[in-house]
Amino acid sequence: MTALEPFGARLRRAMDTRGPLCVGIDPHASLLTDWGLADDVAGLERFSRTVVAAVADRVAVLKPQSAFFERFGSRGIAVLERTVEEARAAGALVVMDAKRGDIGSTMAGYAETFLHPDSPLFSDALTVSPYLGYGSLAPAVELARRGGTGLFVLALTSNPEGGEVQRAVRADGRDVGATMLAHLAAENAGEEPLGSFGAVVGATLGDLSSYDLAINGPLLAPGVGAQGATAADLPTVFGSAVRAVVPNVSRGVLRHGPDAGALRAAADRFTEEIRAVLATV
Ligand SMILES: O=C(O)c1cc(=O)[nH]c(=O)n1[C@@H]1O[C@H](COP(=O)(O)O)[C@@H](O)[C@H]1O
């Protein structure tokens, strides 16, 4: 298997040159309608291609939301395959948002699907759920290390319901989210300039100073835009870890389509806002 340069190094470089924004490709049925497209496979393909053509040459990361492609069955998956390929060819890193997680032996299958270079869905990184136990992710960690890809592990999610699991306090006094962060810090120990094993930490969560976010890996931060967080919130939420943050905006950019220029301008505005905030910390 040919290994790429480690994902963390590729991501750090992309963040430094393009800015850290991740644009989510979330083809909600309502957005297809707003764009004047049919809620079918042709609409899905037009939507995804438009987003890729508009922003893949300027943002660090594109994050297709697999759910909205899976909705159309095998033909939707075929569109997802082309979307990933075109986004990577245009120079963006692709984080596949499929939030997979299963017992270890099945997890190996998911890892092969998204992180093996011979797979048609090969992506630079994958979102994964550790709620069958962090150790169940081992096959994905191992394949990512071998191939130079990465993972984003759900630690403290942006949705209000996440707390009932992630803030549950364990017998050792640490909560579950903090435990996931500690696993990731161990995974990334000694990696330079940045490890490849990131955490998902919502930008909507307010002050997180009680958590040790210094995992030496990227922090994917959904919640900016439609879920109410702004670029200005990032230093409050992430403190000194803010330089490792990859803020995700999906609907906040996508609602400006279908005009490619308007999509591009929206992404550029978020990038500028984030850069301006980073310049003050
Ligand atoms: O893993 C994610 O990307 C994710 C984690 C999380 O905690 N919250 C969250 O919103 N997301 C995803 O990020 C995207 C947010 O979309 P917008 O709210 O439209 O910007 C969706 O694709 C969500 O599934």
The ligand as an SDF file (V2000), in Angstrom:
LIG
                    3D

 24 25  0  0  0  0  0  0  0  0999 V2000
  -18.8790   15.2680   12.6650 O   0  0  0  0  0  0  0  0  0  0  0  0
  -19.4380   16.3100   12.2980 C   0  0  0  0  0  0  0  0  0  0  0  0
  -19.0490   16.9120   11.2990 O   0  0  0  0  0  0  0  0  0  0  0  0
  -20.4760   16.8860   13.1560 C   0  0  0  0  0  0  0  0  0  0  0  0
  -20.3170   16.6970   14.5130 C   0  0  0  0  0  0  0  0  0  0  0  0
  -21.0790   17.4790   15.4070 C   0  0  0  0  0  0  0  0  0  0  0  0
  -20.8630   17.4400   16.6090 O   0  0  0  0  0  0  0  0  0  0  0  0
  -22.0120   18.3170   14.9140 N   0  0  0  0  0  0  0  0  0  0  0  0
  -22.2340   18.4710   13.5620 C   0  0  0  0  0  0  0  0  0  0  0  0
  -23.0610   19.3060   13.1800 O   0  0  0  0  0  0  0  0  0  0  0  0
  -21.5220   17.7030   12.6680 N   0  0  0  0  0  0  0  0  0  0  0  0
  -21.7990   17.7560   11.2190 C   0  0  0  0  0  0  0  0  0  0  0  0
  -21.4250   19.0360   10.7200 O   0  0  0  0  0  0  0  0  0  0  0  0
  -22.3700   19.5030    9.7470 C   0  0  0  0  0  0  0  0  0  0  0  0
  -22.9750   20.8010   10.2690 C   0  0  0  0  0  0  0  0  0  0  0  0
  -23.7580   21.4120    9.2930 O   0  0  0  0  0  0  0  0  0  0  0  0
  -24.3130   22.9150    9.4300 P   0  0  0  0  0  0  0  0  0  0  0  0
  -25.0180   22.9890   10.7260 O   0  0  0  0  0  0  0  0  0  0  0  0
  -25.2220   23.0400    8.2410 O   0  0  0  0  0  0  0  0  0  0  0  0
  -23.1260   23.8440    9.3440 O   0  0  0  0  0  0  0  0  0  0  0  0
  -23.3690   18.3810    9.5600 C   0  0  0  0  0  0  0  0  0  0  0  0
  -22.9350   17.5810    8.4700 O   0  0  0  0  0  0  0  0  0  0  0  0
  -23.2840   17.5790   10.8470 C   0  0  0  0  0  0  0  0  0  0  0  0
  -23.5710   16.2100   10.6830 O   0  0  0  0  0  0  0  0  0  0  0  0
  1  2  2  0
  2  3  1  0
  2  4  1  0
  4  5  2  0
  4 11  1  0
  5  6  1  0
  6  7  2  0
  6  8  1  0
  8  9  1  0
  9 10  2  0
  9 11  1  0
 11 12  1  0
 12 13  1  0
 12 23  1  0
 13 14  1  0
 14 15  1  0
 14 21  1  0
 15 16  1  0
 16 17  1  0
 17 18  2  0
 17 19  1  0
 17 20  1  0
 21 22  1  0
 21 23  1  0
 23 24  1  0
M  END
$$$$
